[in-house]
Amino acid sequence: MLRKKLTALIMLGMCLIIAGCAKEQSVSLPEDIPDFVKVGDFESIDWDQKAVMFGDSGIIGNENKSGVIGAGMPSLNGQKWMWHLWGNDEPVGKELTIVGFHKETNSVHPILMTGWSLQLGGENNGANAHAPSSVQIPEPGEWAILLYVDKKLFDTLIYDIKE
């Protein structure tokens, strides 16, 4: 009888340990993040959908959706990135909000050096909207860059930032 209880207790302990290890770290949003950014946006990231280079301008992103000139250059100490978006109706003046999510630490960061958002300009390099910016990536690793246009999730870019 004691042996059965001890075995059951050991099995219960193992289940609790496995459940604790399997539980993912929850996403905590910074206090100053725009209120339309939701935790669920980070839970649905497809980390296998890596950004790729396309076109003749060195754009790295999701072809015919969004991409960046400058994402292939070192960005840990600051860099200029030119954002390009396709598929926006009348994009000029709309707000582009850019949110960085670091996979390894499960942490959310602004990567724009000027805050969370900037204004979109008109056509450039075949895209129907663009915006220049200065970015600084806080640390190396895999990053999901979530793009919101006028408070709606527009696209997610997956980059591996090494330097």
C-alpha positions as CSV (number, residue, x, y, z in Angstrom):
1,M,0.0,0.0,0.0
2,L,2.8,2.4,0.9
3,R,4.6,1.6,-2.3
4,K,1.5,2.5,-4.4
5,K,1.1,5.8,-2.6
6,L,4.8,6.6,-3.0
7,T,4.7,5.7,-6.8
8,A,1.6,7.8,-7.2
9,L,3.2,10.7,-5.4
10,I,6.4,10.5,-7.6
11,M,4.2,10.4,-10.7
12,L,2.3,13.4,-9.6
13,G,5.5,15.3,-8.9
14,M,6.9,14.4,-12.3
15,C,3.7,15.6,-14.0
16,L,3.9,19.0,-12.1
17,I,7.6,19.4,-13.1
18,I,6.8,18.6,-16.8
19,A,3.9,21.0,-16.8
20,G,6.0,23.7,-15.2
21,C,8.8,23.3,-17.7
22,A,6.3,23.2,-20.6
23,K,4.6,26.4,-19.6
24,E,5.9,29.3,-21.7
25,Q,6.9,32.6,-20.2
26,S,4.1,35.0,-20.5
27,V,4.4,38.2,-22.6
28,S,4.5,41.4,-20.6
29,L,3.7,44.6,-22.5
30,P,5.5,47.9,-21.6
31,E,3.3,50.5,-19.9
32,D,3.7,53.1,-22.7
33,I,2.9,50.7,-25.6
34,P,-0.1,51.8,-27.7
35,D,-3.4,50.3,-26.3
36,F,-4.3,48.6,-29.6
37,V,-1.3,46.2,-29.3
38,K,-2.5,43.0,-27.7
39,V,-0.7,40.0,-26.1
40,G,-2.5,37.7,-28.6
41,D,-0.6,39.4,-31.4
42,F,2.6,37.9,-30.1
43,E,1.1,34.4,-29.4
44,S,0.3,34.0,-33.1
45,I,3.8,34.7,-34.5
46,D,5.0,32.2,-37.1
47,W,8.7,32.1,-36.4
48,D,9.3,29.9,-39.5
49,Q,8.1,32.7,-41.8
50,K,11.5,34.4,-42.0
51,A,12.0,37.7,-43.9
52,V,13.8,37.2,-47.3
53,M,15.5,39.6,-49.7
54,F,13.5,40.5,-52.8
55,G,13.5,43.1,-55.6
56,D,16.4,45.1,-56.8
57,S,16.6,47.6,-53.9
58,G,17.9,45.2,-51.2
59,I,14.5,45.0,-49.4
60,I,14.3,42.3,-46.8
61,G,10.8,41.2,-45.7
62,N,7.6,39.5,-46.9
63,E,7.3,40.1,-50.7
64,N,4.3,42.2,-51.8
65,K,3.4,42.9,-48.2
66,S,6.2,44.7,-46.2
67,G,10.0,45.0,-46.1
68,V,12.9,47.1,-45.0
69,I,16.0,48.5,-46.6
70,G,18.7,48.4,-44.0
71,A,17.6,45.3,-42.0
72,G,20.6,43.4,-43.3
73,M,23.1,45.8,-41.7
74,P,24.3,46.0,-38.1
75,S,21.5,47.5,-36.0
76,L,22.5,47.0,-32.3
77,N,24.1,50.4,-32.2
78,G,21.6,52.3,-34.3
79,Q,20.9,52.2,-38.0
80,K,18.7,53.8,-40.6
81,W,15.9,51.6,-41.9
82,M,13.5,52.4,-44.8
83,W,10.1,50.7,-44.3
84,H,8.1,49.7,-47.4
85,L,4.5,48.5,-47.5
86,W,2.3,47.2,-50.2
87,G,-1.5,46.9,-50.3
88,N,-2.5,50.1,-48.4
89,D,-5.2,52.3,-49.8
90,E,-4.2,56.0,-49.6
91,P,-1.3,55.4,-47.2
92,V,0.1,58.9,-47.1
93,G,-0.2,60.3,-43.5
94,K,-1.4,57.0,-42.0
95,E,0.4,56.0,-38.8
96,L,2.8,53.1,-38.9
97,T,3.4,51.6,-35.4
98,I,6.5,49.3,-35.1
99,V,6.8,46.8,-32.2
100,G,9.8,44.5,-31.6
101,F,9.5,41.2,-29.9
102,H,12.6,39.3,-28.9
103,K,12.0,35.5,-29.1
104,E,14.5,34.3,-26.5
105,T,13.5,36.7,-23.7
106,N,9.8,36.9,-24.7
107,S,10.1,40.7,-24.3
108,V,8.5,43.6,-26.1
109,H,10.5,46.7,-27.1
110,P,10.2,49.9,-29.2
111,I,12.9,49.7,-31.8
112,L,12.3,53.1,-33.3
113,M,14.6,55.7,-31.7
114,T,11.8,58.2,-31.7
115,G,9.1,56.1,-30.0
116,W,6.5,53.6,-31.3
117,S,5.1,55.2,-34.4
118,L,5.8,57.3,-37.4
119,Q,3.9,58.7,-40.4
120,L,3.8,56.9,-43.8
121,G,4.8,58.6,-47.0
122,G,3.9,57.8,-50.5
123,E,5.2,55.4,-53.2
124,N,8.9,54.3,-53.2
125,N,10.8,51.4,-54.7
126,G,7.6,49.8,-56.0
127,A,5.8,49.9,-52.7
128,N,2.7,52.2,-52.3
129,A,3.9,53.4,-48.9
130,H,7.3,54.0,-47.2
131,A,8.8,55.6,-44.2
132,P,12.4,56.4,-43.2
133,S,13.4,55.8,-39.6
134,S,16.3,55.3,-37.2
135,V,16.2,52.0,-35.3
136,Q,18.2,50.4,-32.5
137,I,17.7,46.7,-31.7
138,P,18.3,46.2,-28.0
139,E,20.1,42.8,-28.3
140,P,21.0,40.1,-30.8
141,G,18.7,37.2,-31.5
142,E,15.5,36.4,-33.4
143,W,13.1,39.3,-33.6
144,A,9.5,39.5,-34.7
145,I,8.8,43.1,-35.9
146,L,5.0,43.7,-35.8
147,L,3.7,46.4,-38.1
148,Y,0.5,48.2,-37.4
149,V,-1.1,50.6,-39.9
150,D,-3.8,52.8,-38.4
151,K,-4.0,50.7,-35.2
152,K,-4.5,47.4,-37.0
153,L,-1.9,44.6,-37.3
154,F,-0.7,44.7,-40.9
155,D,2.3,42.3,-41.0
156,T,5.0,40.6,-39.0
157,L,8.6,40.5,-40.2
158,I,11.0,37.9,-38.7
159,Y,14.7,38.8,-38.6
160,D,17.7,37.2,-37.0
161,I,19.8,40.2,-35.8
162,K,23.4,39.2,-35.1
163,E,25.2,42.6,-34.7
